[in-house]
Amino acid sequence: MLSTGVIEKFTRKRTLELFRVGCDSTNFQILKLLPKKISDLEEELKLSTMPVNRRVNALVRLGLARRILGTGNVLPTELTKRFIDLVEGIVKEVEEVVPLFLELA
């Protein structure tokens, strides 16, 4: 049985990785475009197959996307939707305080 400390350490590391990968601007754009075919993502992002596949695979590893093998389809997961909502909520909160930062500049 795993100790609570080990579980907490793993969870924290995985969560921070999820934010690092998911908040990359191109990766976040991918998440917002889902569901899509890989070929459509390549076209919309103006990237070739390999970079798009690497990005999608990183999102899949973290549970932020799901691939249907053999079809080229990339789908959102429940975590995708929650992650996008969380990030967009943070953006709205930052928008509210930006005027304060600009006044200080």
SULBEL-V86880 format. One line per field, one symbol per residue. phi: phi as a letter, one per 30 degrees, with the letter a starting at -180 (. if undefined). burial: 1 if it has 24 or more other ideal C-beta (glycine too) atoms within 12 Angstrom, else 0. A space follows every 50 residues. Layout:
# SULBEL-V86880
phi = ???
burial = ???
This chain:
# SULBEL-V86880
phi = .ddddddddddddddddeddddceeddddeeddddadedddedddhbded ddddddddddecidabcceicidbcdcddedddeddddddedddedceed ddddd
burial = 00000000000000000100111001111111111101001100100000 01001101110111111000000111001100110010000000000000 00000
